[in-house]
Amino acid sequence: MAEREQPKRGPQVGSGELVPSRKKPRAYAIPQAVVKQEPPEEGPRGEEAQQVGEAGRGAGAGAVVAMEEQIDFRMGLSLFRCRACLLPLKPPTFKCADGHIVCATCRASHALACGGGATYAACPDADAFVRDAKVPCAFAEHGCASYVAYYQAADHERACPWAPCHCPDPGCDAFTSPARLLEHFRAEHPSWPITSVAYGRATKLALPAPQAQGLHLLVGKDNDRRVFLVSASALGPAMAVSVACVRAKGDAAAGVPQFDCKLWVEYPRDSGNVALLAFPVPSSDLSAGFSAAERGRFLAVPPDMMAKEDAPGGEAPDLMIRIEKAGRAAARSSSGRQLPATA
């Protein structure tokens, strides 16, 4: 009778105890795929989470589940496209009697073009793939490290803070994210002043000469480190001053923070003589440069407020700016609180 095969064991020491094998497990190749495994957290908490994750899969909501391994691979886009609108499938998805998978909102239009469109069945398996199919952001080369669901990629790109913008200098071809563009300004255009601003508080800037094409960079002190650009340009004998948030498509993207601005010029010793403009801050990728006189809204500073000899005490007027998140400004307005001219 053939002896039953004994399980393989690791090498033994003199006491007869087993010594764990140092041989690494073999990695099986997956065609055109790369397996990415997140390393477990070091220390007792990481070991505990890993053990509970392995033992508690399929358990209730209170179980701690270890991070699942991820894999990058290529698939045909047609598998993730709706057969009706031809756009990325959005869950929940449905399959008609002829096997066509469509978005929930496309069932009526698909029924007009498909004989099997009168009957639909929910596709939970397809939903799982659609929700979990992630692609890197299109602006990864500009600094965005996000992976987003394929059907949400277009929305992410419209709101991505790493979407590239242009340098406003006509002779410069720099094109990168606002955060990196700020570093470019510091390195390549050191004559442009940079000032940190706190949302909801007034900031004093130097009023540029009327013949100058002045640019002044503002950086939000909030965690978003938002970049704003103040521009001053000649407007006949007067001067035009405007401001924009440096970002691509920021006004058109849902959920992107919007800002209100209050821009005014005043004399240090005569606050009653003021030129003022309040407006929503537009967004610009600076592709057409940045000339205040060509903006939709700008503060027109009359010549008599630009001349130092006409100022009280011979002092040059101050350019004041206050930027505030639109939601906060609306909340204060609805509560009846008036914003002070200065802070």
C-alpha positions in Angstrom: 0.0 0.0 0.0 1.5 3.3 -1.1 2.4 5.5 1.8 0.4 8.7 2.1 2.5 11.7 1.1 3.6 13.7 4.1 3.3 17.5 4.0 6.5 19.3 3.4 8.2 20.8 6.4 10.7 23.5 7.0 14.2 22.6 8.3 14.4 21.4 11.9 16.8 22.3 14.6 18.2 19.9 17.2 15.2 20.3 19.6 12.8 19.0 16.9 11.1 22.4 16.6 10.2 23.8 13.2 12.0 26.8 11.9 9.9 29.1 9.7 11.1 28.9 6.1 12.9 32.0 4.8 11.9 31.2 1.2 9.7 33.9 -0.2 6.3 32.9 -1.8 6.4 32.8 -5.6 4.7 35.7 -7.3 2.5 34.5 -10.1 2.6 36.6 -13.3 -0.6 38.3 -14.4 -0.5 39.3 -18.1 -0.4 43.1 -18.6 -1.2 43.7 -15.0 0.6 45.1 -12.0 -0.4 44.1 -8.5 -0.1 46.9 -6.0 -0.3 45.9 -2.3 -0.5 48.5 0.5 2.0 47.6 3.3 0.3 46.9 6.6 0.5 49.5 9.3 3.4 48.9 11.6 3.0 48.2 15.3 0.3 46.4 17.2 -2.6 48.4 15.6 -1.6 47.3 12.1 -1.3 43.6 13.2 -4.6 43.7 14.9 -6.4 45.3 11.9 -4.8 42.7 9.6 -5.9 39.8 11.8 -9.4 41.1 12.2 -9.7 41.8 8.5 -8.8 38.3 7.6 -11.1 36.7 10.3 -14.0 39.1 9.9 -14.6 39.3 6.2 -18.3 39.2 5.5 -19.1 40.1 9.1 -21.2 43.0 10.3 -20.5 46.7 10.0 -18.5 46.8 13.2 -15.7 44.6 11.8 -12.4 46.1 10.8 -11.5 45.2 7.2 -8.0 45.3 5.9 -7.4 47.3 2.7 -8.0 45.3 -0.4 -5.3 44.7 -2.9 -5.5 46.8 -6.0 -4.6 45.9 -9.6 -4.0 48.1 -12.7 -5.1 46.6 -16.0 -6.5 47.6 -19.4 -10.0 47.0 -20.6 -11.9 48.2 -23.6 -13.9 51.4 -23.0 -16.9 49.9 -24.7 -17.5 47.8 -21.6 -18.0 50.9 -19.5 -20.0 52.9 -22.1 -23.8 53.1 -22.1 -25.4 51.6 -25.2 -27.9 54.5 -25.3 -26.0 57.7 -24.6 -22.5 56.3 -25.4 -21.1 58.1 -22.3 -19.6 56.4 -19.3 -22.1 54.1 -17.5 -23.4 55.6 -14.3 -24.8 53.2 -11.7 -27.4 51.9 -11.1 -27.3 50.2 -14.5 -29.9 48.0 -16.2 -29.8 45.4 -19.0 -32.5 45.1 -21.6 -33.8 41.8 -23.0 -31.2 41.9 -25.8 -28.3 42.2 -23.3 -27.5 45.9 -23.7 -26.5 47.6 -20.5 -27.6 51.2 -20.1 -27.8 53.9 -17.4 -30.9 54.1 -15.4 -31.9 57.4 -17.0 -31.3 56.1 -20.5 -33.9 53.3 -20.5 -36.6 55.3 -22.1 -34.5 56.5 -25.0 -33.0 53.0 -25.5 -36.4 51.5 -25.7 -37.1 53.6 -28.8 -34.0 52.1 -30.6 -33.9 48.5 -29.3 -36.5 45.8 -29.7 -35.6 44.4 -26.3 -35.8 47.7 -24.6 -39.3 47.0 -23.2 -37.9 44.8 -20.4 -35.0 45.6 -18.1 -33.2 43.9 -15.2 -31.0 45.5 -12.7 -27.2 44.7 -13.0 -25.6 44.7 -9.6 -22.5 42.9 -11.0 -22.0 45.6 -13.6 -22.5 48.3 -11.0 -19.7 46.8 -8.9 -17.3 47.1 -11.8 -18.5 50.6 -12.8 -18.1 51.9 -9.3 -14.7 50.3 -8.7 -13.1 51.0 -12.1 -10.8 53.9 -11.3 -8.4 55.9 -13.6 -5.7 58.3 -12.7 -6.5 62.0 -13.0 -5.7 63.5 -16.4 -3.6 66.1 -14.5 -1.3 63.6 -12.8 1.7 65.1 -14.5 0.8 68.5 -12.9 0.7 67.1 -9.4 -2.7 65.4 -8.9 -2.4 61.9 -7.3 -6.1 61.1 -7.3 -7.6 58.0 -8.7 -11.3 58.5 -9.6 -14.1 56.3 -10.8 -14.2 56.3 -14.6 -17.7 57.6 -14.8 -16.8 60.5 -12.5 -13.5 61.5 -14.3 -15.0 64.3 -16.3 -16.5 65.9 -13.1 -13.3 65.5 -11.3 -11.3 67.2 -14.1 -13.6 70.2 -14.0 -13.1 70.7 -10.3 -9.5 69.5 -10.0 -7.3 72.1 -8.3 -4.3 70.8 -10.2 -5.7 71.7 -13.6 -3.0 73.6 -15.4 -3.0 77.4 -16.0 -0.7 79.7 -18.0 1.8 82.3 -16.9 0.3 85.7 -17.5 3.5 87.0 -18.9 3.1 87.2 -22.7 6.7 86.1 -23.2 6.6 83.1 -20.9 5.2 79.7 -21.9 5.0 78.2 -18.4 1.9 75.9 -18.1 1.2 74.0 -14.9 -1.0 73.8 -11.8 -1.6 77.0 -9.8 0.5 75.7 -6.9 3.5 75.0 -9.1 2.8 78.2 -11.1 3.2 80.1 -7.8 6.7 78.6 -7.5 7.4 79.6 -11.1 6.4 83.2 -10.3 8.8 83.3 -7.4 11.7 81.9 -9.4 11.2 83.5 -12.8 9.3 86.7 -12.0 10.6 87.9 -8.7 9.5 91.5 -9.4 5.9 90.5 -9.0 4.9 91.0 -5.3 3.3 88.0 -3.5 1.1 88.7 -0.4 -0.7 86.2 1.9 -4.4 87.0 2.5 -6.8 85.8 5.1 -10.3 85.3 3.9 -12.7 87.9 5.3 -10.0 90.3 6.3 -8.9 93.4 4.4 -5.4 93.5 2.9 -3.5 96.6 2.0 -1.6 96.6 -1.4 0.5 99.2 -3.0 -1.3 101.1 -5.8 0.8 100.7 -9.0 1.7 103.7 -11.2 -1.0 104.4 -13.8 1.3 103.7 -16.7 2.5 100.4 -15.3 1.1 96.9 -16.2 1.1 95.9 -12.6 0.5 92.3 -11.4 0.2 91.3 -7.7 -0.2 87.7 -6.5 -2.3 86.8 -3.5 -2.2 83.4 -1.7 -5.0 82.3 0.6 -3.8 81.5 4.1 -6.5 78.7 4.3 -5.5 75.1 3.7 -6.4 75.4 0.0 -3.6 77.8 -0.7 -5.7 79.4 -3.4 -3.9 81.7 -5.8 -5.4 85.0 -6.9 -4.0 87.6 -9.3 -4.5 91.3 -9.1 -4.0 93.3 -12.3 -3.7 97.0 -12.9 -3.6 98.6 -16.3 -4.1 102.0 -17.9 -7.7 103.0 -18.8 -7.1 106.3 -20.6 -6.1 108.8 -18.0 -7.6 106.5 -15.3 -6.6 103.1 -14.1 -8.4 99.7 -14.1 -7.8 97.2 -11.3 -9.3 93.7 -11.3 -8.7 90.3 -9.6 -9.2 86.7 -10.7 -8.8 83.3 -9.1 -6.1 81.4 -10.9 -7.7 78.1 -11.8 -9.1 76.3 -14.9 -12.9 76.0 -15.3 -13.4 76.8 -11.7 -16.6 78.7 -12.3 -18.3 75.9 -14.2 -17.5 73.0 -11.8 -20.1 72.0 -9.2 -18.8 72.0 -5.6 -15.8 74.2 -6.3 -15.4 77.0 -3.8 -16.5 80.4 -5.0 -15.3 83.8 -3.8 -16.6 87.3 -3.4 -14.3 90.3 -3.5 -14.4 93.9 -2.3 -11.9 96.1 -3.9 -11.4 99.8 -3.1 -8.9 102.7 -3.1 -8.7 105.1 -0.2 -6.5 107.7 1.3 -4.8 106.7 4.6 -6.0 109.9 6.3 -9.3 110.4 4.4 -11.5 107.3 4.4 -14.5 109.3 3.1 -12.9 109.6 -0.4 -13.2 106.0 -1.7 -13.6 104.3 -5.0 -15.1 100.9 -4.4 -16.3 97.8 -6.3 -17.8 94.5 -4.9 -18.1 91.5 -7.3 -17.9 87.7 -7.5 -14.3 86.7 -8.2 -14.1 85.1 -11.6 -11.8 82.2 -12.5 -9.2 82.3 -15.2 -6.5 80.0 -16.5 -4.7 83.1 -17.8 -4.5 81.7 -21.3 -5.2 85.2 -22.7 -2.9 87.0 -20.3 -4.4 89.2 -17.7 -5.3 92.8 -18.5 -7.6 94.5 -16.0 -9.1 96.8 -18.6 -10.2 93.7 -20.6 -11.9 92.0 -17.7 -15.7 92.0 -17.4 -15.6 93.8 -14.1 -12.9 96.1 -12.8 -12.4 99.0 -10.4 -11.9 102.3 -12.3 -9.6 104.6 -10.3 -10.0 108.2 -11.4 -6.8 110.2 -12.1 -7.2 112.5 -9.1 -7.0 109.5 -6.8 -3.8 108.3 -8.4 -1.8 111.5 -8.1 0.2 111.7 -4.9 0.2 115.5 -4.9 -3.7 115.5 -4.8 -3.8 113.2 -1.8 -4.4 114.5 1.7 -1.0 115.1 3.3 0.7 114.1 0.1 0.4 110.4 0.8 -0.3 107.9 -2.0 -3.6 106.2 -1.8 -3.9 102.5 -0.7 -5.4 99.7 -2.7 -7.5 97.6 -0.4 -8.8 94.1 -1.1 -10.9 91.7 0.9 -11.6 88.2 -0.5 -14.2 86.0 1.2 -15.7 82.6 0.5 -19.1 83.1 -1.1 -20.9 80.9 1.4 -19.7 82.9 4.3 -20.6 86.2 2.7 -24.1 85.0 1.9 -24.6 83.8 5.5 -23.6 87.2 6.9 -25.9 89.0 4.4 -28.9 86.8 5.4 -28.2 87.4 9.1 -28.4 91.1 8.5 -24.8 91.8 9.6 -23.0 94.4 7.6 -19.4 93.9 6.7 -17.1 96.7 7.8 -15.1 98.6 5.2 -11.9 97.5 6.9 -10.9 94.8 9.3 
